[in-house]
Amino acid sequence: MKQESQNVFWKQVLGLALPVALQGLLYSLLSIVDQIMVGEKGPTAVVAVGLASKNAGVLNFVIMGLTAGLGILAAQHVGQGRLERIGKIQGMIFFAGLLVSLMFFILSFCLPSWAMHLFSADPKVITEGISYHRYLAFSYFPMLIIAVYSTVLRSAGIVKLPMLVSLVAVPLNAFLNYLLIFGHLGFPALGVGGSALATTLATTFEALVLFAFVYFQKLPGAFSIQSLLKFWHFDSEIKQLWLLTWPLLMDNFSFAVADAASGAIFGFMGTSQTVAVTIMMPIQALIITFFAGFGTAASVMLGHHLGRNETKAAYSTGIKILWLSLFAPLGLGGMILLTMSSYLSLFHMSPFSLNLTKIVMVLMVLFVPIKVINMVLGNILSSGGETKFIFYISIMGSWLFAVPLGLVTAFILHWPIDGGFVALSFEEVIRLILGIRKMKTGSWLNNLVAEVN
């Protein structure tokens, strides 16, 4: 019986985690390919793309915060077999996401110079970044559509469809990069701007295809306009949504701003040093997004258990997934170190920048397992409504430790960028200790939709 239970666990985890992991891997590989192509234009172009994409990164984190609340409630509604109750909260998140996306669109399209000056004082980097901002601004609305429908589908255990759509969209993006950055097959050579335009076109394609599949096949999330607009009638369910969502929204926004502040700290260290972190970031993102599948599996499986009041099963499942999230990144990190020299040979860097990049890559491999565990811990605790706790430890880690230490090491102690990276990453250790202690208490094992239903 125990063996059968273990088989069910592995089937569920891998069935949920692998498609999400593959989708994340595709996007991370796209970032690396994009960076290599842009790298042909020189270090200035690489830094410009890395810094200009911070605005989209902040928006992405905000959208993730909004959809996280949707995902928590949707998973528990699915666990109780009440999919029809998802429409109202989906509509609320859509409306809020549209308002936020509009604000970021105005910033990127109308005020790109101001946005770039926040991260760099290099005139060449700023000029390249302005072009990138304006083309990328049009991707913000389809980005929201993808996030909302993917969240609802995953909450219902449908994870293959978003992956399959990405399987087409990502190669399309890479091909458009090839055409628009370098001007092949009669297309204009737009350089850095071409990279952003390729992303916008591919993201729009992905959003349209996903939307069409959901509605034509009447999948979870295919609600009528009337159902989506029911959020205007404020009730206990919408109140519950915002009680869950505002801490996650503020957490993601705070983290994104702190990440942008870190980018600014690195940016003012000079292009020759900033390029080391800029080249490392897609590799770090590759590992984290690949193992984001464990976080998704935790959210869905625990949400279903808690919706059915199966608290013991939820706790046991959370512990197992947490152990997986510790050991799996170590193996992938080792593989990255073995192939690091070959990867770095693709970039045109000075010996100084190359040596610094190698050091930063090693440090990243040491810290990234802790980042993955913290990510999965956040999913586990949030599945039962402990979103305020996640917000508080994130705020403390980012603004009491990471950013102040980064500022001190960069502008007072004048450490090189590898020391700055360690200082900015130390907060992950604090968050890990507090998160593990919270999980052991079991206070997060809550059915959030019992009263609503």
N, C-alpha and C positions, 0 to 999 in steps of 0.2 A: 504493500500500500504506500509506504514511504517512497519507494523507487518510482511508483506511478506519479506521486505528487511532485517529485523532483523533475520528472519528464515533462509534466504539464507546465511547471515553472519555466524550464528552459525553452519550451516551445513558445510560451507567451512572451518571454523576454526577448528572445531572438526574433520572433515574428514582428514585434513592435520596434525593437532597437535597430535591427539591421537595415531596413529600408530608410529609416531616419538617418542612420549613420552613413549609408551610401549617399544619400542626398546631401548631407553636410560635407562629405568627402568630395563630391562633385563640385560644390561651390568653392571649397578651399583650393582644389586643384585649379579651378578657373582663376582664382585670385593669383595663384602662383604663375600660371601661364600668362595672365594679364601683366603681372609685374615683370616677367621676363621680356615680353614684347615691348613694354614701355621702357624697360631697361636699355633697350637698343638706342634709345634717345638720350641716354646718359643719366648720371646720378640725380641731376636736378629734376628731371621728369619723374623719376621714381619717388623722390621726396614730395614733389608737388601732388602726385596722386595720393600718396599716403596721408598727407595732411588735409587735402581737399575732401577726401572721403570721410573725414571725421564728422562732418555735418550729417551726412547720410547715416553714419554709425550711431549718432545720438538719436536720430529719428527711429532707426531700427530698434534701438533699445526701448524707446517709448512705446512703440507699437507692440513689442514683445511684452511689456508690462501690461498693456491693455488686454491683449489676447490671453495672457496668463490667467487672469480672473475668469475670463470666458471658458478657458480650458478646464479649470478646477470644477466649476459648477456643471459644465457640460458632461464631464466624465462621471460625476456622481448621478446626474439625471439619467445617463445611459445605464449605469449600474442598477437603477430602479426601473428601467424600461420606459422612461418618460421623455422621449426625444422631442415631443411637441413643445416642451417648455423651454427649449433652447432658443427659439426664434426671437423672443423678446430681448434676451440678453445679447444675442448676436447683433440685433439692430442697434442697441445702445452703444456697443463697441464700435460698430461701423461709423456711427455719427461722431463719436468722440475722436476716432482715428482720422476722419476727414478734416476736422477742424485743425488737428495737430499737423497733418500733412500739408495743409494749406499754408500754415505759418512757416514751415520749413521750406516750402516751395518759394515763398516770397523772399526768404533769407538767401537762398541759393541763387535764384534767378535775378533778383533785383539788387541784392547787396553782396555779391560774391567777393568784391575787393575787401570790404570790411571783415567778412568771415575769414579770409585768408590772412589778414593782418593779425588775427588773434593767435596764429600758429607760427608765423615766420616773419623775419625782417628781410629776407633775401628777395630782392625785386624780381629775379628770374623765376624763383619758385612761385611767387605771388601771381605773376603773369600767366604761367602755365596753369596754376590752380583755378584761376577765374574761368578759363575756358572749360575746365572739367566740371566746375560747379553748375554752369548754365545748362550744359547738356544733361547732366545727371538729375537736375531738378524735376524733369518730367517722369522720372521713374518712381517718384514717391507715392503716387496714387495707386498704380498697379501693385506696388510692394505691399500696400495695406490689404488689397483684395486677396493676394496670395496668403498673407499671414492669417487672416480671419478664416478663410475656408479650409486651409490646412489644419488649423487648430481644431475646428469642429470635426473634421474627418478623422483626425488622430484620436480625439476624445472618444469617438465611436469605434476605434480600433482599425480604421481604414487608413493604413499608412503607405500602401503601395502606390496608390494613384498619384499623390503629390510627388513621390519619387520618380515615377515613370514620366510625368510631365517635365520634371527637371532634367531627366535623362535626355530629353530632346532640346530643352531650352539652353542648357549649359554648353553643349557643343555648338549650338547656333551662336551663342554669345562669343565663344572663342573664334569662330569663323568670321563673325562681324568685326571682332578686334583686328584680325589679320587684314581685312579689307580696309577698314577705316583708319587705323593707326598709320599704315604704310602706303595706302592708296593703290592697292592692287585691283586688277580687273576693271579698271576705269573709274573706280571710286576715288573721291578726294582724299588726300593724305592729311588727316586732321590731327595726327599726333596724339597728345594727351586727351584732347577733346574727343577724338575718335573712340578712345577707350570708354569714355562716359556715354557717348551716343550708342555704342554697341550694347552696353549694359541696359540702357533705357529701352531699346528696341526688343531685346531678348526678354526683359522683365514684363513688358507689355504683352508679348506673345504668350508667356507662361500664365499670366493672369487671365487672359481671354480663354485659353484652352481649359484651364482648371475650372473656371466659372461655367463654361459650356458643359463640361462633363458632369458637374454637380447637378445642374438643372435638367439636362436632357435625360440623365439616368435617375433623377429624383433621389439623390443621395442625401445623407444628413447635412443640413445647412441650406437645402433648397427650399427656403421659406418664401411665402408670398410677401409683397410689399406691405400688406395689411398686418401680417404677423410681425414683420421687422419693426414696424412703427408703433407697436403696442407699448414700447418703452416710454412713450409720452405719458402714459397713465402710471405715474410713479406708485409702486407698491412694495411689499416686503421683499419681493425677489430682486427688484432693481436696487433696493437699499442694500440687500445682501451682496449683490454684485459689486457695488462701490465700496462697501466695507472691506471686501477682499482685494479689490483692484487698486485702490489708491495707494496702499503701501508698496505694492509691486510696481506700480507706475512710478512712484517717487524713487523707489529703489533703483529701477532701471535708468531713470533720468539722472539720478545722482551718480550712478556708476558710469554712465556715458559721459557726463560732464567731467567727472574725475579722470576718465580715460582721455578725454580731449585735453584736460589740463596736463596730463602726463605727456601727451603728444606735443603740447606747447613747450613744456620743460625740455623735452628732447630736441625740439625744433630750434630752440635758442642756444643749444650747445654747438650748433654749426652743422652744415650739410655733411661734412666728412664723417662726423660721428652719428648724426641722425640716420644716415643710410644703413647703419648696422641694425638698428631696431626696426627700421622700415622693412628690411629684407627678412628679418626674423619673424615679424608679426603674422604673415600668411601661414608660416609653418606652425606656429603656435595655434592659430585659428584652425588649421587642418586637424590637429590632435583634439582640440576641444570640441569642434563641431562633429567630428567623427564619433566621439563618445557622448555627445548630446543625446544620442539614441537611448542611452541608459536612463537619462533624466526623463525622456518622454515615456519610456516603459514604466518608470516609477510613477509618474503622474497618472497615467491611464490605469494601470493595474491597481494602484492604491486607491484611486478615485472610485473605481468599480467596487472594490472591497468595502470601502467606507460607506458608500451609498447603500450597501446591503447590511451595514452594521457588523461587518466581519473584521473587528479590530485586531484580533490575534493574527489573522492571516495577513493583514496590512502591515503589521510590525515586522513579522517574519520576512515578508517579501522585501520590505525596505532594507533590512539588514543584509540580505543576500545581494541585492543590487549595489549596495554601498561597497561591499567587499570586491565585487567585480570592477567597480569604478576606481579602486585603488591599484589593482595589479595590471589591468589591461593597458593603461597609458604608459607604464614603464617599458613594456615590450616595444611599443611603437616608437617611443622616444629613443630607445637604443638603436633601432633601425635607422632613424633620422641621423643620429650621430655617425653611423657607419657610412652614410651616403652624403654627408655634409660637404666634403671637399668637392665632389663632383657637381653638386648643386651650385655652390658658390662660384665655381669656375665659369658659370654662365653669365656672370655679371662683370661689367668693366669697372673695377675698383682699384684704388691705390693700395699698396701693401699695408698701410696703416689701417685703412677702413676694413680690409679683408681680415686682418688679425683681430680687430675689435669685434667684427661680426661673428667670428668663430667663438670667441669668449662668450658673447651674448647668447649664442645658440646653445652652448653647454649649460649656461645658467637657466635658460628657458626650459630645457629638458628636466632639470632638477625641480623646478617649481610647478611645471604643468600638471603633474599628478594631483597636487594639492588643489589646483584650480578646478580640475575635473571633479574631485570629491566634493568640493564646496558647491559646485553647480548641481550635482545630483542631490546633495543634502537639501539645497534650496527647493528642489522639486518635491522631495519627500515631505518636508515640513509644510510646504504650501498646500499640498494635496489635502491636508486636514484643516486648512484655514490659518496656519501660523504665519500669515504674511507680514504682520507688524514686526514680529521678531526678526524676520529676514531683513526687513527695511532698517531696523535699528542697528544690527550688527554690520550691515553694509555701509551705512552712514558713518559709523564709528571707524570702521576699517579704512574707508577712503579718505575721510576728512580729518581724522585725528592721527592717522599713521601715514598712509601712502603719500598723499599730496604734500603735507608738511615736510616729511622726510625727503621727498623728491626735491622740493624747493631748497632745503638746507644743503643737501649734497651737491646740487647743481650750482647755486648762486652764492653760497657762503663757503662751503668746503672745496668747491670747484673739482669735485671728483669727475673722472671720465664716465662715459655713458654706461659702462658695465656696472660700476658702483651705484649709479642712479637707478639702474634696472632692479638691482637687489633691494634697494631701499623702497622702491615703489611696489615690489612684490611681497614684502614682508607681512603686509596686512592679511594676506591669505592664511598665514599660520594662525593669527588671532581668530579669524572667522571660523577656521576648522575646529579649534578647541571649543569655542562657544556653541557651534552647531552640533557637535557630537554630544555635548552635555545636554542640550535641549532635546535631542532625539531620544536619549535614554529615559527621559522623564515620561514619555508617552502622552504628553499633554496635547499633542497634535492629532491624536486619533479621534477625529470628530466627523459625524455625519452632518454636512452643511445644508442638506436639502430636506431633512426630515420634517422640520416645521413648515417649510414652504409647501410641501406636498400634503 
